[in-house]
Every structure is written in C-alpha cells, then in structure tokens.
C-alpha cells in the first residue's frame, strides 16, 4: 500500500534561481530565505524521507476542460521561460517520471463522479517553472511529475482531485511527497512601481489586506488548522492567491481536507516578491495519519 510521506506549500518564485549577486542586489544585500530554505528542506527532510515520487501541484500550468497529470517515463531538455526569459534561459533539466502513478490517478478519476483527469505523455508537452525551479534544490533519485490547475475548476473540483490523488497513491506501492507549488496572495505591483518593491520585506506586499490574509493563512497552517483555511477560502480568494489557491486546495484534500491536523513547519520567512506573498511551509506526516485518525 502506498502512502503520502510528506507535503509542502512551497514558493517557486524566480528569485531563487538567479545568481547570488543578483539575489542580494534585489534584497538590499541580504540572501533570500526562500533560497536557503529549500537547501535546508533537502538536507533536513527530503534526503531523510527518500520518497519514490514527488508530485507537484503546479500553479503555473493552467488547463481548461480537465486536469492533466504528466505521464512521461523521462523528461530532459532545456527550459526558457516565456514570462521571464532574461532570468530563466536555456536551463537544463533531466528527471524520470512516474507513468504508473499518472495512469492510476487517471483511472481513479475515471471511476469517480465529476472528476476529469487525463494522463498525458506527449514529448512536446511544455513544462512550467513552478515545477522546474525546485529541481536544483530538491532533486535526488526520486521520480518527478506534475498535475495542472484547471482554470475552470472550483473548490469542489480541487477537493475531488486531491481525494483522487490520495486514493491512487494508496492503491500504489509508492512513497510520495506532495508539493503545492505557488504563492499565497499573488498581485504584482505595476511596471512603473515594481522596481521599488523587489526586496523581501513584507512592507512591499501589494496591499495591507493581502498581507493580513497571508498571515492568517500561514498562522492557521502552522497550527495544523487546515479546516479554518478551507472554510475561509471565499475570503482568502479576495486577495487573489496564486492559481486561486488550487495548488494548496488539492494538496490539503489529499491529506484529508478539513480533517487534516498536520501542523506546518516554516522553512523560510514570509517574503515579498514584487507584491506577492511567498513562504515555504512543510507538513510532516503525523504518527496517527494525515486526518488525525489512527489507521
């Protein structure tokens, strides 16, 4: 029987893959804790867990009529971002995938009412940096795969997909880590202002409402109060979290939804990125299981 052995709400912000001199220049001479935090996460958590598969809920990968999960045996090549080609240009990547888990997720979705997930192994399927930016920090021998955020989905759909992913993992023989890749609040300063807001300090967050809601969400997650975050999702959405917070919603549902009591551990400070709220929060699998119920 497979299991989810760890999960994280992690920031893929492009700053982490910039050269050190550039990172420090943008942040008044200081290193970003989003950069150092991923190195700490690899050393303190992932190397110890040694999962078979890392599944990324990718908030930069928008699909329209269904969710899509990658089903490639292996992916290699070079990535240049269409959004930020100056900072992410011809970046090499090379990693194995898990077509067996992808097909199992798709089959479980097929057997689930009102759930549409397709496994795709097309060699020309684009990649997004919300997945790729973690590889220099976290990649070891495990397989990597991504699942899209469907832009026509609502909270019910994200919850269903998360539950289907958990069911498929349980039916496998794999030890899986889940990564919800994306920001909390996610509104950029406009072009004429954003260069004044590139430092990490939270005084640069786009609005006071966004900053307050980010803290409320983060505080709840550190307490393991996923029920609060999910119950308040309509209010959270007013500050425009990245991908309508679909990345977190799917991860949370896979961990038991409102019943999940896994308390988070900070692996970074709460940081700004030109107006958006970024943080690394890790959730260890509780001894009694993700839902707080003994198995």
N, C-alpha and C positions, 0 to 999 in steps of 0.2 A: 504494500500500500504506500502510495506517495504522500508527501507532506510539504506544506509551506514552512520553511525553516527560519525565515526572516523576511522583513519587509521594510521599505523606507520611502518616505516622501523626500525626494532629493531634487536639488536645483541643478539644471543643466546649463545655466547661464554662460554665454560665450566667453566671459571674462576668464573663466578657469583654464581655457586652452590658449590664452595669449601668453607671450613671453613674460618672464618675471618683471623685467624692467617696465614693460607696458602696464602690467597689473598694478605695480607700485605707483607709477606715474598717475594713473587714474584715481588712486586711492590715497593721495597725499603722502606717499612714501611707505604706506603700510601694505602688508600682504593681506589678501582676502582670506577669511576663514572658510569660505566656500571651497577654496583651493586646498588648504591644509586639511580641512575636514574630510575630504574624500580619501586622501592618503591615510588619515587616521582610521577611517572606516574599513579600508582594505586591510590594514595591519591588525586592527583590534577585533574585527568581526568576520569579514568575508574569508580571509585566509584560515580562520578557525573553523568556520562553518563548512567550507569547501563544498558548495552546492553543485548539483549536476547541471542545473539550468538557472539562468537569470531571465526573467520575463519582465519587459519594460512596457508599462502603460505610457505611450508616447503622446504627449500633449501637443506636439508639432505635426503629427500625422493625422490629418483630417480626411475621413471618408464620408460618404454621403448616404448611400442606400443600405449600408450594412457596416458592421465592424469587420476588420480584416486582421488576421494574425499571420505572421511570416512563417513559412514552412520550408525554408531552404536548408539543404544539407550543409552548405558552407557559403559564406559571403566574403569576397575580397575585392579590393579596388581602391580608388581614391575618391575623396569627397570634397567638393567645393560647394559652399553654401550660396544659394541664390539670394538669400537675405543679407548675408554679411561675407561676401567673397574676399574682402581685404583681410579679415581676421581668420577665416577658416577656408584655406585654399589648398587643394590637392593633398588633403590629409589621408594617409594610408590607413586602411582597416583590413582586418583579416580575422574572421572568427567562425567557428562552427555553429550551426543552428540545431533545432530540435524538431524535425518534421513529425516525429511520432507524437509529441505533445501537441503540436499545432493541429494535427488531424484529429486527435482525441478531443480537443477543445471544440473544433468544428462539428464533430459528430455529436457531442453532448449538446451543443446549441441546436442542432437539427432535431434532437429529441425533446427540446424544451419549447414550450409555448411562447410565442412572441419574443424569440431571440434569434438574431441573424448574425452569424459569424462565419466568414469564409476563410479557409486556409489557402494562401497564395504562395507559390514558389517560383514565380516568374523571375528570371535572372535580371531583368531590366527594371524591376520594381525599385523606385527610389528609396533612399534612406534619409532619415531626418537626424539633425544633430542632437535632438533630445534623447536619442539613444546613443549615438556615436561618441558624444563628448565624455561619456563615462568610461569608455574603453581604456584610455591611457592611465586611468587611476585604478580601475576595479577589475580589469580583465585578467583572468588566470587561465585555468584549463576548462572552465565551465562553458556550456553552450549558451548562446545569447539569442533571444527572439524578441519581437516587438508586437504590440497589439494597438490598433488605432483608436482614436477618439472619434466616434461618429458624430458629425456636426448637426445631425437632425435628431439625435437621441435626447431623452430627458432623464430625470433622476431614476425613474423606474427601469429604464433600459440599462443605465450604468450599474444599477444594483443587480439586475438579472445577469449581465455579463460577468460581473465579479463572482456571483454564485456559481455560474457555469465553469469559470476558470478553476475555482476551488474543487468542484466535483471532478473535473477532468484530471487535475493533479492527484486527487485522492485515488482515482482509478489507475493511475500510472504507478511506476516503481521509482519515481524521481523525487529528489530533494530539491525544492525550488525556492528561489528568492524572488520576491516581487519588488519592483521599483516603480513608484508613481513619480514620473519624471515631469516636473513642472513647478511653476511659481505658486505662491498664494495669490495676493492681489496682483493684477497684471495690466496696468495702464502706464504707457510711456509719456514722459514729458514731450512736448512738441519740439520739432527740429531746432528752432531758434533758441530754445532754452536747455535742451538736454545736456549740452556740454558743461553746464553749470551744476549738473546733478549726477555726475559719474562716480563720485565717491560712495563708499559702502554705508555711510551713516544713515540711520533711519529718518533723520530730518529731511532727507531727499525723497522719501516715499511720496507718491503722486498727490495724495490727499490725507488729511487727518482721519477721515472715515476709513480709508483703506488701511492706514497704519493701525488703528484701533481694532478693526476686524481681524487683521492678521494676528495681532497679539492675542485676541480672544480665541481664535482657532488654535494657535500654537500652544497656548496655556492649557486648553482642553486636551489636546493630543498628548502633551507631556503627562497629564493626569490619567490618560487612558480613557477619557470621556468621549469616545467616538460617537456615542448616542447624541450628545449635545451638538457636535459639529453637523451631523446628518440632519438632526431636527431643525437646525437653523440654516439649512442650505439656501433657502429662498433669500434670507437676509445676507448671507455670505456672497451670493451671486450679485448683489447690488454693487459690490466693489470689484466686479469683473475678474475673478480668479482665472488663471490661465486655463484654456480649454473647458470653461465652465466647471472647473474642478473635477472634470470627468476622470482624470488620472487618479486622484485621491478616492473618488467615489467607488471606482471599480476595485481598487486595492482594498478599501475598507470592507466592501461587500464580500470579497474573497476571504477576509479574516473574520467574518461573522456579522458584519454590519453593526447595527445599534447594540448588539450583544457583545461586541468586541471590547475588551477591557485592557488591551495591551498598552502599557504606558510607554511613551516615547522617550528617547534619549537624544539630546542635542549633539550633533556633530559639526555644528557651525553656530555662529551668531546669526541673528536676524539681520539681513543685509539688504540694502537698496541696490537695484540695477536700473539706472535711468528712469526711476519712478516705480518699478515693480518690486514686490516683496519676495525675498528669496531665503530659503533655510534648508538645512539638512536635518531631518528627524528620523531616527531609526527605531524600529519596533522589534524587540526580541520575542520569540515565541514563548509565551508563558508555559510553565510546567503543566498547568491544567488545561492547556489548549487555548486557541485564539478567542473563543467565545466566552471564556471564563468558566466553562463547564468541563468537568473531568470526563475523560473518554473511557 
